[in-house]
Amino acid sequence: MVRSMRKLLVCLLAVVLVSGLSGLGSDAAAADEQDGPWQQSRHNAQHNPVLSSGVDEIYTGVIHTPDEVRATPSINNGKLFVANHPSGYLLAYDLVSGEELWRAQAPNWVHSEMVHRDGHVFVGYGNRHMKDDGVRGTGENGVLCLDADTGEVVWQAETDGEVMPTPAVVGDSVYIATGDRHLYELDPETGEKVVRAELGGNANMSDPTVIDGMLYVGASGTTPNVFTAYDTEADEVAWQREFDKTRSMGDVPPAIAGGIVVTTAPITLPEDDFDDGVHERHMIFAMDATTGELLWQDALGQGPAATNNRSGAPMIHDGTVYVGSPITKAAYAYDLHSGERKWVYHTGAVKGAPVAADGTVYFATTDGWIHALDVATGDKVGERYLGGALAPSGPAIVDDVLIVGSQDNNVYLVPTTKILGTQSFVSGTSPVLITVTIGLGVLVLALATVVVLQARQLRQRSVPRRRA
């Protein structure tokens, strides 16, 4: 009997080890699928940057920068690239040591991520102040190209309006959306630019999102707001869609997956209905990426209007849209194809896109918190206070380390294991797999206890009794 129990115990231990290792292997493979140069806002069209660094172990802790960080730090070739707002500092850090490698200076605010191509980084600059002619961006506006290793400026391209949105690298071109209501194509070697489209409004912070040669961007500052799809291969506007009642669609970087493009925008409600100022209804829209047909829409809810970055940025992962709201102060999950709302969780105000990996989606709030929620149910599985306003940049995950910039001047690099509550989460595995593994572990311990007790009983029986 004892031998049989021991064999069962060995088998169960093998199952636990195989389950854990197979989970680690599959998660690593999933991360590798998204690796590649950081060439647009939040790395990919889904806006879910989950990456492998290529180094043995990245730095964790806090990187102190000179000024506010309002754009997601980008990662490339063992370096972390950070832009400061409003001072315009551009910085590169060693991803292993966290040490500063170089520092450069843009001539105005930087709200843009630094994107990469062939040893160079490209970054936009400009501010949100309006000119008399309706162009957004006073002072100097444009794009800088810098050497990624040294920070030396290679060229500077000036524009009439701000370039707060992150540039997008598409093949042998760089595209920018601007506060002067244009989409430009730039030569990445020289900075020479060509106007490619009229956007119908200011691109405030709507980073152009690119997939399969198609570029998508929102514009506002005018009525109606306009959403544009541009075919970079045909060099023509594929379609434009107008939204008559919305505001601030130009604040939102759209996300695309499965032939569907998703964005959000608020609608201002009648002022007479409220005593505490302007209120807005926050809307989410899903359009056919090929035709612009509106597939579904929903109201996230309503509340007091947000200041700056007035709308939440969506992210798409595994057929689900995740988005937060600075108006309703909550996080949401929607089925990408049907528009069915899956869950809502009240996190506090969220402006940046979340990030999802290993069964958990992470939302960053304007009051400094990271909320970790189960992707399927919206149940909280962890949280961590970092500090400052974690907005409007959203977090990224690199080697199971969550990276997020804050308006308290810091970049935080936190292992996801230190966010996921008090449970002993194994880095790189999903909560479901961990639950199963823990359950099997408990069963193994119970069986081991039974084996020990039975062994003791057998030993006691084998000892001869002394006669009185």
N, C-alpha and C positions, 0 to 999 in steps of 0.2 A: 504493500500500500504506500509506504513512504517513498519507494523508488518511483512509483507511478506519479505521485504528487510532485516529486522533484522534476521529472520529465516535463510535466505540464507547466511547472514554474519556468523552466528553461525556454519552452516554446513561447510562453506569454512575454517573457523578457525580449525574445527575438522579435516578436510582433511590435512591441513598443519601440525598439530601436529602429526597425525598418520603417515604421510609420513616421517617426520623427525625421529620419534621414531623407526619406522620399519626399516629405513636405519641404525640407530645406532645399533639396535639389530642384523641385518644381518651381519654387518661389524664385530661386536664383535664375532659372531659365527665363521666367516671365520678366524679370528685371532686365536681362540682357536683350530682350526683344526691343526695348525702347531706347537702347543706347545709341549714341551718335552725336554729332555736333549740335550744340544749342543754337539753332538758327532762327527761332521765332519765339514769341512770347510763351513762356512756360514750356518751352522745349518742343511740344507737339500739338497737333490740332485739337486733341481732346483736352488739353491744358491740365494733364495729369503727369507731372514730372517725377517719375520713379526710376532711378538710374543706378548703375554700378559705376564707381569712380575709376576703377582700374588700378588703384593703389592698395597697399596691404591694409592700412587702417587710417581712416581720416580723423582729423582733429574733432574733439567734442568739447563743448564749453561755450564761452562767450567771446566773440570778437568785437572789440570796441572800435567804432569808426568815428570820424570827426563830426558827422551830422546825421540827420534823419535818413532812414532807409525805407523808401516807399515802393521799390521794385523788387521782385523776386531775384535774389542773387543767382547768377548763372554759373555753371560748372563746365570746365573744359580742360583736358590735358593736365589734370592734377592741380588746377588752380580754381579759386573761387573769386568771381568778379562781382564787385559791389559798387553801386552808384549812390551818391548822396544828394539829398534834396533838402534845402534849396541852395546849398553852397556850390554844388556842381562838381564836387570831388569824385574822381574815378579811381578805384582802388583794385589791386589784385593781391590775393593772399595765397600762401601755400596751403593746399588742402590737407597736408599731413601735419604740419607744425602750427598752422594758424598765423604764421608770421607774415607781415606785410612785405610784398615783393616790389611793388611800385605804386606811385601815386601821380595822377594827372589832374588837369583842371578843365572843365567845360565852362563856356562863357555865360551860362544861365542855369536855371533849375534843371535837374535830371530826374525824370520820372520813368525813364526807359530802362529796360534791361540791356545788358551788353550781349549782343549776339555774335556768332563766330563764323569765320570762313578763312581757310588757308592761312592760319597764323595771324589773322587780324581780328579785331573786335570793332563792332559798329554800334553807336549809341546816339540817341536823339537828345536834344536839349531845347528848352524854351519854357515860358511860364503861362499861367492861365489868364492873365489880364487881357482885357479886350481893347482893341483900337477903335477909333471912331468909325472906321469903315466896316466894322463887324468881323475883322480878322482877329483871331485869338492868338495872343503872344506878343508882348512888348519886349523891347531890347533885342538882343541877338537870338536868332532861332536857326536850327539846322541839325546837321549830323556830323559827328566826328568818326574818323577811322583811325585806330591806333594799333601799333604793334603789340600783339598779345603777350610777348615776352618782356618787353621793356617799357611799355606805356608811351612810347614816342608817337606823336601825332603824325600820321601819314598824309592825311588830307582833311579838309573841312569844307562841307557843302552848306551854303546858306539858303534859307527859305524865308518867305515873307511871314508865315505863321509858325507857331510852335510845332515841335516834333516831340510831344510828350508820349505818344504811343511808341511802343517798341518796334524797331525796324524788323522786316522779314527778309531773310535770304532765300531766294528762289533761283536755283541753278547758278548762272553767271550774272545775276542781278540782285540788287537790294531795293526793296520797296518801302516807302514811308507814306503814312497818312498824316495830314497836317491840319493846323488851325487855320490855314488859308483855303480850306475846303477842297484840296486837291490830293490825288494819289500820284506820287512820283516814282519813276524807276531810275535808279542810280547805277552807274558803272562802279563796281567794287574796287577797281584798280585806280580810278582817277577822281571819283566823286561827281563826274558829269551827270546832270539830271535831265530827265524828260518828263513833262506832264503826261500822264496816262489816262486820268479820268477826273471828272467833276463829281465830288461826293455829295453835293446838295446840302452841305452843312459842315460844321467844324468837327474834326476828329479830335475829341478832347483827350481821351485816354483809351479809346477803342483800338487796341493793338490789332493790326492786320493778322488774320489767321489763315494759314495756307495748307491745303491738302490737294495732292494730285494736280498741281499747277493752277488750282483755283484759289483766289484770295477773297476773303470776306471781311467787311468792316462796317461799323455803324457811324452815323454822323448826326449831330444835333445842333442846337443854337438857332434853329429855324423851325418853322411849322410848315409842313410836317417834318418829322424826323425821317431820315432816309437810310436804308440798309442796302449796301452794294455788294454784288458778286462780280469779280473781275477775272477774266480768263487771261492768265499771263502768257500762255502759249499763242493764243490768237491776237493778243494785244488789243482787247476790246472788252467793254462792259457786257457781261453775260445777262445780267438782269439787275433791276433796282426795285425795291419795294418801299412804299411810303406808309408811315404810321402817323395818322392825323392827330391823335390825342396824347401821344407819349412825350415825355421830356427825357433828356439826358441819355438817349441811346448811344451817343458818342462817348459815354463814359465806360462802356462795357466791351471787353474783349470777347467775341463770340467763341463758342466751342463747336466742333464738328465731328461726327462719327456716323457711320452707317447711312450716309447720304442725307443726313439731317443736320441742319445748322441751328443752334440754340442761342438766344440772347435774352436780355431782360431790359425793362425800362419802367419808370414810374409814370403814373397819370395823376395830375393835380386835381384834387377834389374841390368843390365850391367852398370858398373861404367862410361863407356865412354858416356853414354846418358845424364849425368848431370854434371854441373860445380860446384855444391855446396855440394859435398860429396855423400855418399851412400844413395840411395833411395830404398824403399821397397814397394811391393804391399801387402796389408793386405787382407788375405783370411779368410773366415769362412767355416767350414765343418760340415755337419750333417751326422751321420752314424747310421745304424741299430744297436741298442744296443745288439741284440742277435747274429748277424752274422758279424758285422763290415762292411757290404756293404755300400759304399758311396751313400747316397740318394740324396744329392744336395750340391752344393758349390757356392760361389759367391765371387767376389772381392769387398771389401768395398771401395777400392780406393788405391791411392798410394801417397807417400810423403817421406820426409826425415826420415831415420831410427831413432827409439827411442833408448835412452840409458837405459840400465837395463830394467827389466820388459817390454820386447819389444812388447808385444801383449796385446790385451784387453780380459777381462774375460766375458763370456756370462752368462746371467741369463734367466730363462724361467718362464713365468707367463701366465696362461690362454691361452695356445696354441700359444704364441708369444715369440720369442727369442729377447731379448734386449741386445745390446752390444755396447761398446764404443771403440774408436781407438786412440792410441797415435800417430799413423802415419798420419791419415787423419784429426785428431782433430774433430771428429764428433761422434754422437750417432745414432744408427740404430735400426729398428724394422723389424723382419722377421717372416713370417708365419712358424711355426715349421714344418709343414708337407709338404708344397709345396716349401718352400724356397723363396716365393715371397717377395720382399722387400716392406714393408708397408710405411715407411717414413725414412727420415734422417734429423737430426738437428745438426747444427754446434755449438758445446758446448765449444770447446777447447779440449785439450788432456785428454783422459779418459783411465785409466789402470785397475781399479778395477771394479767388477761387480756392476750394479745398484740394486736398490730395488724398488718394486712396491706395492702399496696398494691404495685402494679406488679410482681407476681410474687414478692414477698418478704414473709415474715412475721417480725416482730421480737418477741423474747421478752426481758423484763427480769428479772434474777435478784436474789436477796437478797444477793449479794456484789458488786453494783454493775456488772454487765456487761450490755450489750445484745448479743444474738446474732441475726444476720440469716440466715435460712434460706430456701432455695428452697421455695416453697409446694408444688410437686409432688413433689419428691424428698427434702426435708429436708436437702439438702447445705448446708453453711455457705458463704455468699457474702460474709460480712463480720462484724466484731465491733468493739466499742469499750468500753473501761472508762470509766465515769463517776464512780462513787464512792457510798459508803453502801449502804444496802439499798433497792433499787428495788422496794419492796413496802409494802403490798399493792396500791398503785395500778399500773395498767398504762399503757403509753405510748399517745399519740395522735399522728397525723400531720396537720400543718397546712401547706399550701403546700410539701410535700416536706421539712418540718422535723419531726423527731421530738421530741416534748415529753413529759417524764416527771419526776415528783417523786421525791425521795429522802428517806430518814430522816437524811441528813446536812444537812438544812435547805435544800437547793438544789432549784431547778427547772432542768433541763437542756433547752436548745433546740438540737438538733444537726441540721444538714442531713443527709439520708439519704446523700448522696454521701460524707460523711465517715465513714460506718459501713461502707459496702460495699467493704471491702478496699482494695487499691491500684489496682483497675481504674478507668478513667476513665468512671465512670457519669455519664450525663447526667441531671440532675434531672428527674423526671417521666416517665422511660421505664422499661420493664421490662428485666430481665436478658436475656430471650430476644431482644427487639428489639435490644438493644445488641450481643449476640453476632453477630446477622445483619449489623448495620451495620458492626461491626469487620471481619467477614469480607469484606464488599463493599469496605471501604476498603483492605484488604490487596490484594485483586484489582486495584483501581484503581491502586494504587502499582506493582504488578508490570507491568501493561499500560503504565503511563507509562514505566517503565524500558525496556521493549521498544521503545516509540516513540522514545525518546531515542537508544538504541543504533543503531536502524535509520537514524535521521536522520544520525547521525555516519558510518555506513558509506556512505550515499549521497553525503555531502559529500566523503568521501575518494575515492570513485570518480570524482567529477566534476572533481577537481583533476588537470591534466595532469602527467605525469611528466617530469622534466628529463632531457635526454639527457646522457650522459657525455662 
